[in-house]
């Protein structure tokens, strides 16, 4: 499996003109992996392990980014992303300890909702 941080860095520099859409695409990919794991297994197996690892690494990149870099986001948003990342890490641990398909819903929904927000155009946008 490819490291999401490496994939993010390489792809962002090569093909993405809109970082928001790129981040949204990564979140959708993570949600898709989690959904596949939910649909196909009820225990900790390689599919679930890979999906959880991918998602955790992706959120690690987000958490590190908002903590280490001032990328122009308001402080409140950076703090919300950091707090959400901590929640993701705790939820991932809970799933790893006692895997059930229902526990994946939270991670799947968070990823999909954040992605939807990233894909949405700000009010007044000309696109």
N, C-alpha and C positions, 0 to 999 in steps of 0.2 A: 504494500500500500504506500502510496505517495504521501509525503508529509504535507499537510495543508499549508503550512507557512511557506514552504519552498514553492509549492504550486501557486500560491497567492502571489508571491514576489515575482516569479518568472512570468506568469501570465499577465499580471497587472502591468508590467513593464513592456510587454510585447503587443498586446491586442486590445486593451481596454481603454476606451476613451472616457467612460463614465464609471468611476470607482464605486459609486452607489449601486449601480446595476451589477457590477462584478461581485461585490459583497453579497448582494441579494441572490445572485446565482449560486454562490458557494453555500449560502444558507439553505437554498432550495435543494441543492445536491445532498447536503447533510440530512435534511428532513426526509428526502427520498430514501436514503440509506436506512434511516431509522424506521421509516414506514415499511420498507421491505423486511427488515428484521422483525418488526411487530407482526407482519402478516404471515411470516414463514416459520417462526419459532416461538416457543414459550419459555425457553431456558437460555442460559448463557452458552452460546455456541459461537463458532467463528464469524458468522454473519453479524450477530449482535455485537460481539466484541469489536469487530472492525468498524461498525457504524458508530458505536460509542466512542471509540478512539478517534475517529475522524472528527466527530462533533466536538470532542473535548479539545483537540488540537486547534480546530478552527476558533473556538471561543478563547483559547489561550492566546492566539494571535490578536483577537479583538481586545482582550483584557490588557495585554502587554502594550498594545498600541495606544490605548487611551491613558495608561499610566505613565508611559515613558515619553510620549510625544504630544506636544501641543499642536494638534492639527487644525486648530481653528474652531473645533467644536466647543460649544458652551460648557462650562464646568459641570453644570447639572447633568447634561447628557453624558459626559465622560464618566461621571460618578454612577449614573444609572447603568451604563454598560458594564462598568466594573462590578457593581452589585449583582447584576443579572448574570455575569460570568461566574461569580461565586455560587449563585443559586444553581447554575447549570452543573458546576463541578460537584456540588452536594447531591443533586438529583442523579447524576451519573454514578456516584458511589452507591447510592441507595439501590439503583437498578442492578449494579454489579453484585451487590450483596444478596438481593432477593429479586431476581428478574421475573417480571410479569409483563405481558404485553401492554396492559393498561398504564403502567408507569411511563411508557415511552410517549404517551399522548402529550404530556407536558412539554417535553423537549421538541417534539414535532410541531406543536402549536406555536411555541415561542419562535422557532426558526421561521415558520411560515409567516407569522405576523410581522416579525422584524423585516423579512424579505419584502413583504407587501409594502411596508412603509418606505423601504429603500427604492422600490420600483415606482412609487407614486411620485408624480411631479409636483414640486412646490407650487402653491397658488401664484398665479401670475406668470408661470413659466410659458415660454413661447413654443415648446415642443409638443 
